[in-house]
Amino acid sequence: MDYITAVFQNFLQPITDLSDRMFQLPSGEPNEVQTSVIQNGYAISIIALAAFLLEGACGRARYFRGLVAVGIPALGHHQWKRSSAAGTLREFGETDLAEKIEEIFVVRDAIAHAHLWKGETAWTENDLRFAQLPVQLPGYGDDKFKRLVDLSSRTTRKLKLDVFPTRIHRGTAITVLKECVDALHSLELKYEEFFLPLRYRTVRLRGGKFPQFYRWVRELP
């Protein structure tokens, strides 16, 4: 029996642990420039792990889709091609989900590639604001970023996810988790017996509760 490596499901508990800790923090809204340093740290970590989870699951889905399509051949007897998470969802006919997931990877890129912005700030009405629109420094952001981001609001166009790194906060992370679960569940339903054994996976919360991961994410406020 062939052994196919897959670690994406191992992100479920770390994502839950980080989220659990983040929810213990004050949940105030960020200002125009930033959220709290601690909340930002948890939020960007959760988003990064969620993107890893989704990318790994999509790789497994593509692999088993190839096996199913050609009748479960021996490994290595047909061509494999690499594709993005959004590309995988499009291959499965999930165009709307693909557009949302592409926005999540725009945020992931802003975090992973440490996008730099520059802008003048000022205290106005006892709050930190931009005195003028900040600009992204040259060399950051690809074609996907330019297509999916509204630079005036510094958010993605469909999900309104923050791409300004210091403003990525609890709400951004929760939206990312919910959209990832929707995408994972959709892939899982395609060929349930092969793809993603995640639907009934449970995670451990503080207090000894063990909810199913999908349900727990969907019930997040």
FIVEXBA-563025 format. One record per atom (N, C-alpha, C, CB): x, y negated, z negated; residue in three letters. Coordinates in steps of 0.02 Angstrom, whole numbers, padded with zeros to 5 digits, always signed. Glycine has a CB too. Layout:
<zapas>
XYZALA...
</zapas>
This chain:
<zapas>
+00042+00059+00000MET+00000+00000+00000MET+00044-00062+00000MET-00048+00000-00061MET+00029-00108+00044ASP+00068-00168+00050ASP+00052-00217-00006ASP+00057-00201+00118ASP+00104-00251-00029TYR+00097-00300-00083TYR+00103-00369-00051TYR+00151-00290-00139TYR+00050-00409-00056ILE+00049-00477-00028ILE+00052-00527-00085ILE-00015-00488+00017ILE+00103-00567-00086THR+00111-00614-00141THR+00055-00667-00139THR+00179-00648-00138THR+00032-00685-00198ALA-00018-00738-00205ALA-00017-00763-00276ALA-00090-00712-00185ALA-00003-00827-00285VAL-00001-00854-00353VAL-00053-00909-00364VAL+00068-00882-00367VAL-00092-00924-00312PHE-00138-00981-00317PHE-00186-00974-00376PHE-00177-00989-00253PHE-00210-00913-00389GLN-00258-00903-00443GLN-00227-00916-00511GLN-00286-00833-00440GLN-00161-00915-00516ASN-00127-00926-00579ASN-00127-01000-00600ASN-00056-00901-00575ASN-00150-01044-00555PHE-00156-01115-00571PHE-00219-01130-00611PHE-00155-01156-00508PHE-00267-01084-00613LEU-00331-01100-00644LEU-00324-01120-00718LEU-00378-01040-00639LEU-00287-01081-00756GLN-00280-01096-00828GLN-00239-01160-00840GLN-00249-01037-00865GLN-00182-01169-00806PRO-00146-01232-00816PRO-00188-01294-00798PRO-00083-01232-00774PRO-00227-01289-00744ILE-00272-01345-00726ILE-00321-01358-00782ILE-00309-01330-00660ILE-00348-01304-00810THR-00397-01310-00864THR-00364-01339-00926THR-00427-01242-00881THR-00304-01316-00943ASP-00270-01341-01002ASP-00256-01416-00996ASP-00204-01304-01012ASP-00232-01437-00938LEU-00218-01508-00928LEU-00282-01550-00930LEU-00182-01519-00861LEU-00335-01523-00900SER-00398-01559-00901SER-00425-01565-00972SER-00450-01524-00856SER-00421-01511-01009ASP-00444-01510-01078ASP-00408-01564-01119ASP-00432-01441-01110ASP-00342-01569-01109ARG-00304-01620-01144ARG-00323-01690-01120ARG-00229-01609-01133ARG-00333-01698-01055MET-00352-01764-01029MET-00418-01788-01057MET-00355-01761-00952MET-00465-01741-01066PHE-00531-01760-01091PHE-00530-01781-01164PHE-00580-01703-01082PHE-00475-01768-01199GLN-00468-01791-01267GLN-00446-01865-01271GLN-00418-01748-01304GLN-00424-01892-01214LEU-00401-01961-01212LEU-00459-02009-01204LEU-00351-01971-01154LEU-00451-02072-01224PRO-00503-02122-01210PRO-00519-02124-01136PRO-00480-02192-01235PRO-00582-02130-01119SER-00604-02123-01049SER-00621-02190-01016SER-00663-02077-01045SER-00592-02244-01039GLY-00606-02309-01010GLY-00587-02313-00937GLY-00571-02363-01049GLY-00622-02357-00900GLU-00608-02366-00829GLU-00541-02401-00820GLU-00665-02406-00795GLU-00504-02385-00767PRO-00441-02420-00754PRO-00455-02491-00731PRO-00400-02382-00700PRO-00407-02535-00737ASN-00414-02600-00706ASN-00395-02596-00633ASN-00371-02653-00743ASN-00389-02652-00600GLU-00377-02651-00528GLU-00308-02623-00511GLU-00383-02721-00500GLU-00262-02626-00559VAL-00193-02608-00545VAL-00174-02539-00571VAL-00148-02660-00576VAL-00200-02521-00630GLN-00175-02459-00661GLN-00225-02432-00712GLN-00107-02472-00694GLN-00215-02369-00727THR-00247-02338-00785THR-00194-02330-00839THR-00281-02269-00767THR-00212-02300-00895SER-00161-02290-00947SER-00108-02241-00922SER-00193-02265-01013SER-00048-02250-00947VAL+00008-02208-00926VAL-00007-02134-00940VAL+00073-02229-00962VAL-00034-02119-00999ILE-00046-02049-01017ILE-00102-02019-00973ILE-00066-02043-01091ILE-00157-02057-00963GLN-00211-02031-00921GLN-00186-02020-00849GLN-00271-02078-00922GLN-00147-02066-00825ASN-00120-02060-00757ASN-00077-01997-00751ASN-00078-02123-00739ASN-00036-01985-00802GLY+00007-01926-00799GLY-00032-01861-00794GLY+00052-01923-00859GLY-00084-01855-00835TYR-00126-01795-00831TYR-00163-01791-00764TYR-00176-01795-00889TYR-00191-01847-00742ALA-00231-01847-00681ALA-00189-01826-00620ALA-00262-01916-00669ALA-00130-01855-00613ILE-00090-01838-00554ILE-00065-01766-00558ILE-00031-01886-00547ILE-00054-01741-00618SER-00032-01671-00625SER-00089-01623-00606SER-00010-01657-00697SER-00149-01639-00628ILE-00208-01597-00611ILE-00219-01597-00536ILE-00271-01622-00647ILE-00214-01655-00504ILE-00225-01660-00432ILE-00172-01620-00394ILE-00224-01734-00409ILE-00110-01626-00416ALA-00057-01588-00382ALA-00068-01513-00387ALA+00012-01606-00412ALA-00086-01488-00447LEU-00099-01417-00455LEU-00160-01395-00416LEU-00107-01400-00529LEU-00212-01437-00413ALA-00272-01420-00374ALA-00254-01414-00300ALA-00326-01474-00384ALA-00211-01456-00275ALA-00190-01452-00205ALA-00150-01388-00194ALA-00148-01513-00185ALA-00106-01370-00242PHE-00069-01307-00236PHE-00117-01248-00234PHE-00019-01299-00294PHE-00166-01249-00278LEU-00217-01196-00281LEU-00252-01188-00214LEU-00269-01211-00337LEU-00274-01244-00187LEU-00311-01242-00124LEU-00268-01220-00066LEU-00342-01309-00110LEU-00207-01245-00063GLU-00163-01226-00008GLU-00147-01151-00010GLU-00098-01267-00011GLU-00134-01124-00071GLY-00121-01053-00076GLY-00181-01011-00057GLY-00100-01036-00146GLY-00241-01032-00079ALA-00301-00996-00062ALA-00314-00996+00013ALA-00361-01025-00099ALA-00300-01053+00045CYS-00311-01057+00117CYS-00262-01012+00155CYS-00303-01129+00141CYS-00201-01007+00129GLY-00153-00962+00161GLY-00177-00890+00157GLY-00085-00968+00127GLY-00204-00871+00100ARG-00230-00802+00093ARG-00291-00792+00138ARG-00250-00789+00019ARG-00333-00843+00143ALA-00392-00837+00186ALA-00373-00828+00258ALA-00436-00899+00178ALA-00323-00866+00281ARG-00300-00859+00351ARG-00272-00788+00362ARG-00247-00912+00368ARG-00234-00765+00314TYR-00204-00698+00321TYR-00257-00644+00329TYR-00158-00683+00261TYR-00305-00643+00283PHE-00355-00591+00285PHE-00405-00601+00342PHE-00392-00587+00220PHE-00415-00662+00362ARG-00458-00673+00421ARG-00427-00640+00482ARG-00469-00749+00433ARG-00360-00645+00488GLY-00326-00612+00543GLY-00334-00536+00540GLY-00253-00630+00544GLY-00329-00508+00479LEU-00336-00436+00471LEU-00407-00414+00490LEU-00321-00416+00400LEU-00456-00451+00467VAL-00525-00433+00482VAL-00539-00438+00556VAL-00574-00476+00442VAL-00512-00490+00587ALA-00527-00503+00658ALA-00500-00447+00703ALA-00497-00569+00679ALA-00445-00415+00682VAL-00416-00364+00726VAL-00421-00294+00696VAL-00344-00380+00740VAL-00462-00287+00645GLY-00476-00220+00619GLY-00425-00194+00569GLY-00479-00173+00675GLY-00398-00236+00527ILE-00350-00217+00475ILE-00289-00180+00505ILE-00384-00172+00423ILE-00248-00215+00543PRO-00189-00183+00572PRO-00133-00177+00520PRO-00164-00223+00632PRO-00081-00141+00540ALA-00022-00140+00498ALA+00009-00210+00497ALA+00030-00087+00523ALA+00041-00228+00442LEU+00069-00295+00436LEU+00123-00306+00489LEU+00099-00305+00366LEU+00124-00367+00514GLY+00176-00385+00561GLY+00160-00368+00633GLY+00239-00353+00542GLY+00101-00342+00648HIS+00085-00322+00716HIS+00047-00375+00754HIS+00045-00259+00715HIS+00039-00434+00725HIS+00008-00488+00763HIS+00036-00554+00739HIS-00070-00486+00756HIS+00024-00605+00778GLN+00055-00670+00765GLN+00019-00707+00709GLN+00055-00712+00828GLN+00059-00738+00665TRP+00032-00780+00612TRP+00051-00852+00628TRP+00057-00759+00542TRP+00007-00898+00614LYS+00025-00968+00622LYS+00006-01006+00559LYS-00011-00999+00684LYS+00046-01054+00544ARG+00035-01094+00485ARG-00015-01149+00500ARG+00102-01124+00458ARG-00056-01167+00451SER-00106-01219+00461SER-00117-01254+00394SER-00173-01190+00488SER-00140-01315+00397SER-00155-01353+00336SER-00219-01326+00304SER-00162-01428+00351SER-00232-01347+00242ALA-00294-01327+00209ALA-00354-01353+00248ALA-00296-01353+00137ALA-00350-01415+00270ALA-00406-01443+00309ALA-00414-01406+00375ALA-00394-01519+00323ALA-00358-01389+00407GLY-00361-01351+00469GLY-00392-01283+00460GLY-00291-01344+00499GLY-00377-01251+00403THR-00406-01186+00389THR-00482-01191+00383THR-00376-01157+00324THR-00505-01242+00346LEU-00578-01251+00338LEU-00612-01264+00405LEU-00593-01308+00289LEU-00578-01301+00448ARG-00607-01313+00515ARG-00611-01247+00554ARG-00565-01365+00554ARG-00561-01205+00547GLU-00563-01140+00581GLU-00622-01098+00558GLU-00497-01101+00569GLU-00643-01107+00495PHE-00700-01071+00468PHE-00766-01108+00478PHE-00688-01058+00394PHE-00765-01162+00516GLY-00826-01199+00532GLY-00849-01247+00479GLY-00879-01151+00545GLY-00806-01262+00430GLU-00825-01307+00375GLU-00797-01377+00388GLU-00800-01279+00307GLU-00824-01410+00438THR-00797-01475+00459THR-00804-01528+00405THR-00830-01499+00522THR-00862-01532+00374ASP-00873-01584+00323ASP-00827-01573+00263ASP-00946-01583+00300ASP-00821-01511+00241LEU-00774-01496+00186LEU-00703-01512+00207LEU-00781-01423+00165LEU-00685-01498+00269ALA-00617-01510+00292ALA-00599-01584+00287ALA-00609-01486+00365ALA-00646-01627+00305GLU-00633-01699+00301GLU-00620-01721+00229GLU-00691-01738+00331GLU-00658-01693+00182LYS-00648-01710+00112LYS-00581-01684+00086LYS-00705-01683+00069LYS-00565-01623+00105ILE-00503-01592+00081ILE-00443-01629+00110ILE-00500-01518+00099ILE-00449-01653+00171GLU-00395-01691+00201GLU-00381-01754+00159GLU-00411-01711+00274GLU-00434-01784+00132GLU-00424-01843+00090GLU-00388-01824+00025GLU-00491-01876+00074GLU-00403-01766-00002ILE-00369-01743-00063ILE-00294-01736-00049ILE-00398-01675-00087ILE-00276-01712+00009PHE-00205-01705+00024PHE-00171-01771+00039PHE-00196-01658+00082PHE-00210-01821+00057VAL-00182-01889+00061VAL-00161-01912-00008VAL-00234-01938+00092VAL-00204-01900-00058VAL-00187-01918-00127VAL-00127-01877-00151VAL-00247-01908-00173VAL-00129-01812-00136ARG-00073-01768-00156ARG-00007-01795-00127ARG-00085-01696-00131ARG-00009-01817-00064ASP+00052-01844-00033ASP+00075-01907-00068ASP+00040-01857+00041ASP+00027-01950-00086ALA+00045-02012-00121ALA+00080-01997-00186ALA-00017-02055-00133ALA+00060-01943-00219ILE+00091-01922-00282ILE+00158-01888-00269ILE+00045-01875-00321ILE+00157-01838-00226ALA+00217-01797-00214ALA+00273-01836-00182ALA+00200-01737-00171ALA+00256-01883-00137HIS+00307-01921-00102HIS+00320-01989-00135HIS+00286-01931-00030HIS+00289-01999-00193ALA+00303-02059-00233ALA+00296-02123-00193ALA+00373-02056-00262ALA+00237-02132-00162HIS+00224-02192-00122HIS+00237-02255-00162HIS+00153-02192-00095HIS+00272-02301-00132LEU+00287-02365-00164LEU+00246-02421-00133LEU+00362-02381-00158LEU+00217-02462-00176TRP+00179-02521-00156TRP+00210-02582-00191TRP+00103-02514-00174TRP+00195-02640-00164LYS+00219-02702-00195LYS+00164-02753-00193LYS+00283-02729-00158LYS+00152-02786-00250GLY+00099-02836-00253GLY+00107-02881-00313GLY+00031-02804-00253GLY+00087-02943-00307GLU+00090-02990-00362GLU+00028-02982-00406GLU+00095-03063-00336GLU+00039-02977-00471THR-00017-02968-00518THR-00024-03029-00564THR-00007-02905-00560THR-00083-03035-00594ALA-00096-03089-00641ALA-00150-03068-00689ALA-00117-03154-00604ALA-00148-03095-00750TRP-00201-03083-00799TRP-00258-03131-00785TRP-00175-03091-00871TRP-00317-03102-00769THR-00376-03142-00754THR-00434-03115-00795THR-00393-03141-00678THR-00468-03159-00832GLU-00524-03139-00874GLU-00502-03080-00919GLU-00585-03119-00831GLU-00444-03087-00948ASN-00417-03037-00995ASN-00408-02968-00963ASN-00461-03032-01055ASN-00393-02967-00899ASP-00384-02904-00864ASP-00328-02912-00812ASP-00450-02881-00830ASP-00292-02859-00799LEU-00238-02861-00750LEU-00268-02850-00680LEU-00184-02807-00765LEU-00253-02898-00636ARG-00279-02895-00567ARG-00223-02914-00519ARG-00340-02942-00559ARG-00237-02901-00455PHE-00190-02922-00403PHE-00205-02994-00384PHE-00194-02876-00341PHE-00152-03034-00383ALA-00160-03103-00360ALA-00169-03106-00284ALA-00100-03146-00381ALA-00144-03055-00251GLN-00153-03047-00179GLN-00150-02973-00164GLN-00100-03087-00138GLN-00175-02953-00106LEU-00177-02882-00090LEU-00107-02852-00090LEU-00210-02870-00022LEU-00096-02797-00125PRO-00030-02764-00123PRO-00019-02732-00054PRO-00024-02711-00179PRO+00043-02722-00038VAL+00059-02690+00026VAL+00100-02628+00013VAL+00098-02739+00073VAL+00089-02578+00054GLN+00129-02517+00049GLN+00196-02529+00083GLN+00092-02456+00080GLN+00250-02510+00050LEU+00316-02522+00079LEU+00327-02479+00140LEU+00370-02510+00026LEU+00368-02502+00187PRO+00382-02464+00248PRO+00410-02395+00232PRO+00431-02502+00293PRO+00392-02346+00272GLY+00418-02279+00264GLY+00372-02233+00225GLY+00483-02282+00231GLY+00316-02259+00200TYR+00269-02218+00161TYR+00202-02213+00198TYR+00259-02247+00090TYR+00173-02154+00196GLY+00108-02144+00228GLY+00116-02121+00300GLY+00067-02208+00225GLY+00082-02066+00317ASP+00085-02039+00385ASP+00022-02058+00423ASP+00094-01963+00383ASP+00012-02028+00481ASP-00047-02043+00522ASP-00111-02026+00485ASP-00044-02005+00589ASP-00110-01972+00447LYS-00168-01951+00408LYS-00187-02006+00358LYS-00155-01885+00372LYS-00137-02032+00325PHE-00148-02086+00277PHE-00179-02147+00311PHE-00082-02106+00242PHE-00151-02167+00366LYS-00176-02226+00401LYS-00248-02216+00426LYS-00131-02243+00460LYS-00265-02156+00443ARG-00332-02142+00469ARG-00385-02137+00414ARG-00331-02077+00509ARG-00364-02113+00355LEU-00414-02096+00303LEU-00416-02145+00245LEU-00399-02028+00277LEU-00372-02195+00244VAL-00369-02240+00187VAL-00391-02310+00207VAL-00298-02242+00158VAL-00432-02340+00164ASP-00451-02411+00170ASP-00400-02451+00130ASP-00526-02424+00145ASP-00357-02487+00163LEU-00302-02522+00129LEU-00327-02578+00084LEU-00254-02549+00180LEU-00385-02607+00100SER-00410-02662+00059SER-00431-02638-00010SER-00468-02697+00093SER-00459-02577-00014SER-00480-02549-00079SER-00429-02499-00106SER-00548-02515-00072SER-00383-02478-00063ARG-00332-02428-00081ARG-00364-02363-00104ARG-00287-02456-00136ARG-00417-02345-00069THR-00452-02281-00082THR-00465-02246-00015THR-00519-02293-00120THR-00478-02182-00019THR-00497-02145+00041THR-00567-02165+00062THR-00492-02068+00030THR-00582-02156+00125ARG-00644-02184+00153ARG-00707-02144+00132ARG-00639-02185+00228ARG-00702-02079+00127LYS-00761-02038+00113LYS-00771-02027+00038LYS-00755-01971+00149LYS-00721-02002+00003LEU-00728-01985-00068LEU-00710-02043-00114LEU-00684-01926-00083LEU-00682-02097-00087LYS-00661-02155-00127LYS-00610-02136-00180LYS-00723-02186-00161LYS-00563-02093-00161LEU-00510-02072-00206LEU-00454-02125-00207LEU-00481-02003-00185LEU-00430-02141-00265ASP-00375-02189-00270ASP-00311-02160-00240ASP-00363-02209-00343ASP-00277-02200-00199VAL-00212-02180-00173VAL-00157-02226-00201VAL-00211-02182-00097VAL-00176-02279-00237PHE-00127-02322-00269PHE-00103-02283-00331PHE-00158-02393-00288PHE-00040-02261-00332PRO-00019-02210-00380PRO-00034-02225-00453PRO+00054-02200-00373PRO-00024-02287-00476THR-00033-02301-00547THR-00106-02306-00567THR+00002-02365-00566THR-00151-02308-00517ARG-00223-02313-00533ARG-00258-02245-00530ARG-00256-02361-00485ARG-00224-02193-00509ILE-00254-02127-00507ILE-00272-02105-00578ILE-00206-02075-00473ILE-00336-02091-00590HIS-00360-02084-00658HIS-00406-02023-00664HIS-00398-02147-00679HIS-00436-02017-00722ARG-00479-01960-00739ARG-00533-01947-00685ARG-00511-01970-00807ARG-00567-02000-00664GLY-00620-01992-00615GLY-00595-01964-00549GLY-00655-02058-00603GLY-00535-01987-00528THR-00505-01960-00466THR-00492-01886-00473THR-00439-01997-00450THR-00465-01866-00530ALA-00449-01795-00541ALA-00512-01752-00542ALA-00411-01786-00606ALA-00565-01776-00573ILE-00627-01737-00577ILE-00657-01728-00507ILE-00678-01771-00624ILE-00658-01781-00467THR-00684-01776-00399THR-00644-01726-00359THR-00683-01844-00364THR-00578-01728-00366VAL-00535-01680-00330VAL-00551-01609-00351VAL-00461-01696-00344VAL-00559-01596-00415LEU-00574-01528-00438LEU-00641-01503-00409LEU-00576-01526-00514LEU-00691-01545-00410LYS-00757-01525-00385LYS-00755-01509-00311LYS-00809-01581-00398LYS-00720-01550-00273GLU-00716-01537-00201GLU-00674-01475-00186GLU-00685-01598-00165GLU-00622-01463-00226CYS-00583-01402-00217CYS-00625-01340-00230CYS-00522-01403-00263CYS-00665-01341-00283VAL-00707-01284-00299VAL-00757-01271-00243VAL-00744-01295-00366VAL-00787-01324-00216ASP-00834-01315-00160ASP-00799-01282-00101ASP-00864-01382-00139ASP-00739-01304-00086ALA-00702-01275-00030ALA-00683-01203-00043ALA-00639-01316-00015ALA-00659-01189-00104LEU-00640-01120-00121LEU-00699-01073-00118LEU-00609-01118-00191LEU-00755-01095-00145HIS-00815-01053-00145HIS-00838-01039-00073HIS-00872-01087-00185HIS-00834-01090-00031SER-00854-01081+00039SER-00810-01029+00073SER-00850-01147+00077SER-00745-01032+00062LEU-00700-00983+00092LEU-00714-00913+00064LEU-00627-01002+00079LEU-00726-00911-00001GLU-00738-00846-00034GLU-00799-00811-00005GLU-00746-00856-00109GLU-00849-00849+00013LEU-00911-00819+00038LEU-00904-00791+00109LEU-00965-00871+00037LEU-00850-00810+00144LYS-00843-00787+00213LYS-00831-00711+00215LYS-00784-00823+00247LYS-00782-00688+00177TYR-00767-00617+00174TYR-00751-00600+00102TYR-00707-00598+00222TYR-00802-00599+00061GLU-00793-00595-00012GLU-00749-00537-00034GLU-00860-00590-00045GLU-00754-00481+00002GLU-00718-00422-00021GLU-00643-00428-00011GLU-00744-00361+00014GLU-00620-00477+00028PHE-00549-00483+00041PHE-00517-00546+00012PHE-00538-00482+00115PHE-00551-00602+00018PHE-00515-00666+00014PHE-00494-00688-00055PHE-00557-00717+00043PHE-00540-00717-00091LEU-00523-00755-00150LEU-00562-00731-00210LEU-00536-00830-00138LEU-00534-00689-00250PRO-00570-00662-00308PRO-00572-00713-00365PRO-00537-00596-00333PRO-00606-00769-00352LEU-00607-00824-00400LEU-00675-00837-00430LEU-00581-00886-00369LEU-00728-00813-00397ARG-00795-00834-00417ARG-00811-00817-00490ARG-00846-00801-00372ARG-00786-00761-00513TYR-00802-00740-00581TYR-00743-00748-00629TYR-00825-00668-00581TYR-00691-00781-00607ARG-00633-00791-00650ARG-00650-00839-00706ARG-00573-00817-00610ARG-00631-00822-00766THR-00644-00865-00824THR-00579-00900-00846THR-00674-00825-00882THR-00588-00955-00882VAL-00532-00991-00910VAL-00546-01003-00984VAL-00520-01059-00873VAL-00493-01016-01022ARG-00500-01025-01094ARG-00500-01099-01111ARG-00444-00988-01132ARG-00551-01121-01149LEU-00555-01189-01173LEU-00539-01192-01247LEU-00624-01219-01159LEU-00527-01253-01270ARG-00520-01262-01343ARG-00584-01238-01378ARG-00505-01337-01360ARG-00577-01208-01436GLY-00635-01184-01471GLY-00653-01113-01455GLY-00693-01228-01457GLY-00613-01081-01412GLY-00624-01010-01398GLY-00678-00996-01347GLY-00642-00976-01461GLY-00698-01045-01307LYS-00747-01033-01254LYS-00712-01008-01191LYS-00789-01097-01239LYS-00747-00965-01153PHE-00719-00937-01092PHE-00768-00944-01034PHE-00700-00862-01103PHE-00777-01004-01008PRO-00824-01013-00952PRO-00794-00990-00886PRO-00845-01087-00947PRO-00837-00976-00837GLN-00812-00964-00770GLN-00785-01030-00743GLN-00869-00936-00724GLN-00728-01027-00709PHE-00694-01087-00686PHE-00739-01129-00641PHE-00630-01068-00649PHE-00771-01097-00592TYR-00813-01135-00546TYR-00868-01172-00584TYR-00845-01089-00493TYR-00901-01137-00629ARG-00956-01169-00666ARG-00931-01225-00710ARG-00993-01117-00709ARG-00875-01213-00743TRP-00847-01265-00786TRP-00831-01329-00747TRP-00784-01239-00820TRP-00800-01321-00689VAL-00785-01381-00648VAL-00848-01416-00625VAL-00742-01361-00587VAL-00896-01377-00603ARG-00958-01408-00577ARG-00997-01445-00631ARG-01003-01354-00545ARG-00987-01426-00693GLU-01023-01459-00748GLU-00984-01517-00778GLU-01040-01409-00801GLU-00925-01532-00753LEU-00887-01589-00778LEU-00924-01654-00763LEU-00816-01590-00746LEU-00926-01700-00811PRO-00962-01763-00799PRO-00926-01808-00749PRO-00971-01801-00865PRO
</zapas>
